[in-house]
Amino acid sequence: MLGFLGSGSPKPFASYVTAFLRGLEEAGYVDGRTVSIEYRWAEGRYDRLPALADELVRKPVDIIATVGGNVSAIAAKNATSTIPIVFATADDPVSTGLVSSLSRPAGNLTGLTWLGGGLGAKGLEFLHELMPSVSVIGVMINPKHPNVDVQTKIASEAAASLGKTVRFVNASTDREIEAAYAALVNEKIGAVILTTDPIFNNQRQQIIALEAYHLLPTVYFLREFVVEGGLMSYGASLKDAFHRSGTYAGRILKGAKPGDLPIEQSTKVELVINLKTAKALGVNFPFTLLGRADEVIE
C-alpha cells in the first residue's frame, strides 16, 4: 500500500498525480491492481499535515509519496523514521534539513527537487526584459512557507541586481490573496511575480482572475497558470517531476533503499507566454523573449 500526502488540493494537482501514476506503472505498479493508494490532502492547510501523515503511518502504508513542497515531506519525516518516503519539492531539501546530502540522502527519504527559488530569480529577469520601465515589482509570498526567508532573500538580491526594488505582500488564504492584489494596485505597482508555493497553485484560478481584473501583469512558476489564462511563467515541468518521482517510488517498492538513491534534480524548465492575455493587459512581448519561449499560446 502506498500513501500519498499532498499539501494542496486534489483538483489542481490532478494532472500531476496522473503523471506520478504513469511513472509508477512504468515501474510495474498499477493503482487498484498491483498497488493500492491512500490519498491525504491538506487543502492548503499546512497545519493539517502532521495528523494526515500520522494517519498514513498508522494504516500502515509501505511507502509515502509526498508532494507540495518540503512541508509535506517534513510532516512525513516527523511521523516515521522507518517507512520509506519519496518527495517531490521545489525547495532545497538539504538546507532545510530534510536530507543530509543530495548524493547520499541516508535515512528513509529520497526524491526529486527542482530548486524553485533560483528559477524565481530567472523569472524576475524575464519580467525585467518584458517591462524594463517598471521600477518596483510586487512579490507575493506565503509567510507560512518553511523557506520564506530564503525566498525573500533570493527575490531581493535578484531585483537589486536588475536595479529594481521589490514590494513583498503576504498571502496564505484566498482572502489574503485578494487583499494582496488590491494593495499592489493601490500602490500603483506595475507587475507582480509569485514565489513558488503549493497554496498559490491551489488558488490559481482566483489569481488568474485577479490578474485580469486588475490588469496587473503577473509572472507565475508553473505553465498551468498560463495555459489557463495567466500572462507568463517560468518554472519546472511538474508533470515531468511527478513522473520521475513515480518511478522512484516503484523502485523502492521493488526493494531499493531510499537512503541509497540520490536526490534527483529536475532540469526540465519551461518559459511559457500567453499572447492573448498579453493583448488584454496591453503588454507587448519583445521578439527576443518570444524567441526563447518553450511555448507561446496565441
Helices and strands as residue ranges (DSSP letters): E 2-6, H 14-26, E 37-41, G 46-48, H 49-58, E 63-67, H 70-79, E 85-89, E 109-113, H 116-130, E 136-141, H 148-161, E 165-170, H 174-186, E 191-194, H 198-202, H 204-214, E 218-220, H 223-227, E 232-236, H 238-253, G 258-260, E 264-265, E 269-274, H 275-281, H 287-292, E 295-297
